[in-house]
Amino acid sequence: MKLRSLASIVLHTTRMLLSLLALWLSLGWKVRKARKAFEKELVKAGIAKKDAKKLSLWFSKLKDDITQTVKASLFSWR
């Protein structure tokens, strides 16, 4: 009985970690696409490319903040 419970815990934990990894990779890709599209639209509107890149850095900063929050919540049980 205990071996079955332990195996179930390991299985579900592995599944959760793989899902979180997929979410992290997907979020990174979507943020990259959003930044590029945002920069392109700003350049079309007449803003300098350098300034558009500076403005789009907020997308990456927000992604990093979200990632740090999730990491902190995962490892706060220690």
Secondary structure, DSSP 8 states (H G I E B T S, - for coil): -HHHHHHHHHHHHHHHHHHHHHHHHHHHHHHHHHHHHHHHHHHHTT--HHHHHHHHHHHHHHHHHHHHHHHHHHSTT-
